[in-house]
Amino acid sequence: MKIAVLVSVGRHPVSGVARYSRNDAAALTLALSLVRTHGATLDVLHAGDPSNAALNEYLALGARSVEVLEMPPDADPAPQLARRLRGYELVLTGTRAEGGFDSGMLPYRVAHALAVPLVGAAVDVALRDGRAQVRQFMPKGLRRRVEVRLPALVAVHSLANAATSYAYARMREGTIERAVARHGTTPEQSAWTIGPATAKPVRLAAAEKRSGHARMLSATTTESRGGSVVIEGSSVEKAQVILAYLREHQLVDY
């Protein structure tokens, strides 16, 4: 059996420094467990810059080598990954990358190109009789077990049942293998523009000054929360009413 893991470059939420992706690290840990249990072969793939130092951390997490399909940052990795992944029984990847506004569509696009089923939000994976038994993460703490026939692609949830093991010695022993990939601009890619992420506007909200008992009662009864509706008057008078409300609740300091 051949198993592949797709890995990406993550980003630290505070410093912004490039690092391994936690979702992809969980997928790698699950794949290593399957390799030990079933004696399968494992290939770890990345599409991007082979000189990125964050890829070495996947070696420390247990990958013997990371094969990098070298391509520029604005290239579409899905077609090249799908071409490389033909012939694999199981492909594991994270749910999405850690770039902030990443769409999470790469697993779906790769599965569509390979014409294989996809199971998302996986927290546990087991193989039996040519099938993958996947336990999925569901809202409100629920879990669901599904079974899919191989070959298949499984997107692993960040809360997967996988305890990663980091070892510096494995990082020194592993290798980063560079592979040249053909790339071009697809019609879908040419319709998009890439730019820096912008901060979302902060919604102003008045501080809650009522007691806990009063807040509990308001959740079960209909009551008036106060306020006023200003219909008459000029635009200046209406603006003064809004400004007075903001000053009363200390939402502005002028």
N, C-alpha and C positions, 0 to 999 in steps of 0.2 A: 504494500500500500504506500502511496505517495501523498504526503501532506505538505501543504505550503502555508506560510504565514505572511501576511502583508503587514509591514510596519511603516510608520510615518514618524516625522520629527515633531515632538511636542514642544510646549512652551511653558515655562514656569509662570504661575499666575501672578506672582509678585514682581520678580525681577525681569521677566520676559526672556530669560536665557533659554536657548535651545536645549532640549533634553529628550529622553525617550517618552513616548506617549503611554500613559497609564493603561488605556484601553488595549493598545496593541501589546503591551507587556503582559496583560492578563491573557490575551489570546495566545501569546508565545508560551506562557506557563501551562495552559491547557494542552497545547500541542505537544510539549515535551512530556507531559504525563501520558498522552496517547501513544507516543513513540516508545516509551518504556514499557507500556502494557502490551502493545501489539507488534512491536518490532518494526515499525514503519520507518520510512526515510523522510527526513524533514528538510525543507528548503525555506529560507527566510529571504523575502524579496522586499526591495524598496525602490521607488521611482523618484529620482531627483538628483541631488548633488552628492557624489560619492565622497567628497572631502569633508562633509559635515561631521564634526566630532561627536555629535549626539548618537550617531549610528553605532559607535563603539560600545555604548551602554547596553545595547541588545546582546553583544557578545558577553558582557558581564552577567546578563540575565540568563544565559544558557545556550545561546545560538553559537554553533561552531563557526559559522560564516554568514555574512550578509551579502547577498547578490544585489547590486545596485544597477538599475537600468538608468543610465545617465541621460538626463534631459533637462532643458531649461525650466525655470520656475513657472513660466506661463504655458507650458506644454500640457496637453491632455494625457494623463497617465493611463486612463481606463483602457483604450485599445491596445496599448503595448503590454499592459499587465495581463489582459485577457489572452493575447497571443502567446505569452510566456506560460500561462497557467493551463494550457490545454494538456490533458492527460493526467491531471491530478484528481484523486478521488475526493479529497477534502481540502477546502481552503478556509482558513481562519483569518479574521481581521477584526480590528476594533470597530465600534459602532460609528465613530467619527473621529476626525483629527482634533487638535487642540488649538486651532487658530482663531477661535472666538466666533467667527461668522461662517465656519465651514458648514456646508449643506448636509453632509453625511450621505450623499448620493453615490459615492464611489462603489461601495459594496453592491448596490443595486445595479449600477451600470455594468460592472464586471460580471455579475451573475447573468444579466440579460445578454451580454456578448457571448458568454459561454453556454447559454441556454440550459442553465442548471437552476434548481430551486434554491431559495435563500431563506434562512431562518435568522431573525434578528433578536437582539436583546438576550443573548444566551448567557446563562450563569454557570452551566455545567454541560459537558458533552461526553457521551459514551458511544462506543462503536460495537455493533453486534449484527452478524449475518448480513453484511452489506448495507446496513442502515445506520444512521446516526440518531441517537436518542438525545434530545436537547431539552433541557429545563430552562424555560424563559422567565425573565423578569417581568412582572406585571405590576400595575399601580396598586397602592395601598397594601404593599407587602405580600401580594398574591404571587404564586408561581404556577406555571403550566408546563406540562410535559408534552412534547410533540415528537413525532418520528418521521424522518425523511430518508428517502432512498438516495444512496450515493451514485454518482458524484453530486456534491452540494457545496454551498458556501454558507458559512456561519459567521455572523457578526456578534462579537462578544461584548457584553455589557460591562461597564466600569465596576459594578459590584459583583463580578463573577467570583465563584468559589475557587480562587487561585491565589496562593501565597507566593509572591515572587521572591527569588533568592539572588542576591547581588554578590558577585565575587570578582575582585580585581584581577585575580590570577587568570580567570577565564577570558577577561578582556585582553590580556596580553597574549594569550594563546590563539584567539580567534583571528579571522582575517576578513577584510572587506574586499569583495570581488567586484570589479568594474565591468559592466557590459554596455556596449553602445546600442541604443534603441533608436529606431527610426521614429520621427515625430513630425507632425504637421498640424495645421490649423483646421479644425473641423468647423462646419457651419454653425453648430451650437456655440462653440468657443468664440467665434468671431462676433457673436451677438452680445457678448458680455464685455464689460470694462472692469479692470482691477484697480483699486485705489485703497488708500489707508482707511481703516475703520474709524468712524466718528462716534463720539460719546453720545449716548442717548439722553434726551432732556429729562431732568429730574422733576417729577410731579410734586407740587406743593401740597401738603396735607396738614391741616390744623392738628395740634397735639390734643390727645384725648385726656380730658380733665375729670371725667366722671369716675366714680368708684367701681370696683369690680362687680358689686351687686347690681348697680345700675346698668352696666354693660350686659350682664347676663339677662336682665329683664328686657332690654331692648332687642335681644335676639329672639324673644318669644312673643313680644307684643308690638303693636304698631303705635308709634308715638311721633310727635313732632320734634324735629331736631333743631328747631329755631331757624334763624336766618331771615332774610327779607327779600321780597321780590320788588325790584325797582322798575317801574314801567314809565312813569311820568318823569319829566325833567330833561335837561339837556345832556349831551354826552359828557360834559365836564362834571356835572353833578353825579352822574352814574359812575364815573371814574373815581370820584371822591369817596363814594360808598364802598367800592371795591378796595381802595387803598386803606380806608379805615378798618375794614375787615382783616386785611393782611397785617396791619400794625397791631390790631387787638390780639391776634394769635401769634405775633412775633415771627411772621414769615418773611418780613422785610425789616431792614434796620435803618430806614430813612423816612 
